[in-house]
């Protein structure tokens, strides 16, 4: 079968690979669409030539898992965690959910990794109603969904985006305030979702108040941060913790959360922002555009089968 594989110098190319053989708890899915997550795009440069690619997908079940789950013909989203950029993929039923009729393959494909990350980060902050939540990288795939989910749950959302042209869209998504830099804010705040690292993480640590929480889930700046001396002193019960989606998925099934994200999308409460949809023949250029930040929103690849 055809698959997108890592090539030299961080490029992407097609190759022929063996068809996957599903285990007893896995469905065989014909892939229709995939989105490009920034983390997987960055990983391509460190992958050896010929390595399979792709974290998540939308498609149609060809063969149900022996243990049950979505039946053949069902449109689904899933998070195999690897080998998703291919015509066929195996997905554990715990990481698979049916797509409602009113949700497109492209919108569904934009949800799994980004949406699960946003949802599970916010849950770690507890009850959000009336609380202040700062979201860095708010124009990114995770951030844009996190703004919407937090606002829906009643949080007062402060979105951080370096691009001033994104302010209106972020306010429409539920942000009560949009700033270009965490240094522009005054604390205390109840929670910060931090994905930039370096100086941004240091500012986040200064902003959070007693009982607040800073959740770090990325470091797009590739810079280190320094914990301010005596940071915990005036911040009784404050917490700094890290999050990675695949470590979390190893411990917690995703099916119910995927169903929730899809239902929120069906009702219009959640709107995945897709800035570019192209045939997967253009994957190499699409990866470059994502890394160069020339596309606002998610990039979705339509997977061809001819």
C-alpha positions, 0 to 999 in steps of 0.5 A, spaced: 500 500 500 502 507 499 504 511 505 508 517 506 514 516 509 520 520 512 525 522 507 532 525 507 533 532 510 526 532 514 522 531 507 516 527 506 515 522 500 511 516 498 513 509 498 510 502 498 509 498 505 506 492 507 499 492 509 497 492 516 495 486 520 490 488 525 490 485 532 484 483 536 483 490 539 484 493 533 480 496 527 482 496 520 481 503 517 481 506 510 484 512 511 480 518 508 484 524 511 489 526 516 491 533 519 498 535 520 500 536 528 506 541 529 509 535 533 509 530 528 512 535 523 518 537 527 519 529 528 520 528 521 527 531 521 529 526 526 526 520 523 530 516 519 529 515 511 523 510 510 520 511 517 512 511 517 509 517 519 502 520 522 499 520 529 491 521 527 486 520 522 479 520 519 477 514 515 472 508 514 472 502 518 473 496 513 474 490 518 471 491 525 476 489 531 475 482 534 473 485 541 467 489 538 467 497 536 465 501 530 463 496 525 465 496 517 462 502 513 462 506 519 466 513 518 471 514 524 476 518 527 482 515 531 489 516 534 493 510 532 499 514 534 504 512 528 503 510 521 496 514 520 499 517 513 497 511 509 491 508 505 490 503 511 491 503 518 490 499 524 487 503 530 485 500 537 478 501 539 479 505 545 482 510 540 477 510 535 470 514 535 464 514 530 463 521 526 456 524 526 453 525 519 453 532 520 461 532 521 466 532 515 472 528 514 476 534 514 473 537 520 474 530 524 481 529 522 483 536 525 480 534 532 484 527 535 491 529 537 489 537 538 482 536 541 484 531 546 490 535 548 486 541 549 480 537 553 485 533 557 489 539 559 483 543 561 480 538 565 487 538 570 485 545 572 478 543 575 472 547 574 473 552 570 466 556 571 468 564 573 476 562 573 481 565 569 485 561 564 491 563 560 492 560 553 499 561 550 500 559 542 492 560 542 492 561 534 495 554 534 491 547 533 491 546 540 490 553 543 485 555 538 481 549 540 482 550 548 480 557 547 473 554 545 473 549 550 475 553 556 470 559 554 464 553 553 466 551 560 465 558 563 472 560 564 475 567 563 480 566 557 486 570 556 489 568 549 496 569 547 498 570 540 503 574 537 499 575 530 495 581 531 491 579 525 488 573 529 485 577 535 478 578 532 478 570 531 480 568 538 475 573 541 469 570 536 472 563 539 471 566 546 477 569 549 475 575 553 482 578 552 487 577 547 495 579 548 501 578 544 506 577 550 505 574 557 509 580 559 503 584 558 499 581 563 498 582 570 496 576 575 494 572 579 491 568 574 488 561 576 491 557 570 496 557 564 496 552 558 503 553 556 506 551 550 512 556 548 517 555 553 523 559 555 521 566 557 514 565 556 514 559 561 518 564 566 512 569 565 507 564 566 510 562 573 510 569 575 502 570 573 499 564 577 496 565 584 495 561 590 492 554 588 493 555 581 496 551 576 501 552 570 501 546 565 506 545 560 505 541 554 510 544 549 516 548 547 515 551 540 521 557 542 526 551 543 528 555 549 530 553 556 526 556 562 528 558 569 524 557 575 524 563 579 527 563 586 522 562 591 516 561 586 512 557 591 513 561 597 507 566 595 503 561 591 500 556 596 498 550 593 500 552 586 503 547 581 507 546 575 506 540 571 507 537 564 503 533 559 504 529 553 498 526 550 501 520 548 503 518 555 496 520 557 493 516 552 497 510 554 494 510 561 487 513 559 482 510 553 480 516 548 474 513 545 469 517 550 473 524 549 473 523 541 466 522 541 465 528 546 469 532 541 465 530 535 459 532 538 461 539 540 463 539 533 456 537 530 452 542 534 457 548 532 460 549 540 467 547 537 469 549 530 476 546 528 479 551 524 482 549 518 487 553 514 489 549 508 486 542 505 490 539 500 491 532 496 496 528 500 500 528 494 502 535 496 504 533 503 511 535 503 509 542 501 504 542 507 509 540 512 514 546 510 508 551 510 506 548 517 513 549 520 514 556 517 507 558 520 504 561 513 498 557 514 493 559 520 489 553 523 490 546 521 492 543 515 488 537 512 491 532 507 486 528 503 488 521 502 487 518 495 486 511 493 487 511 486 
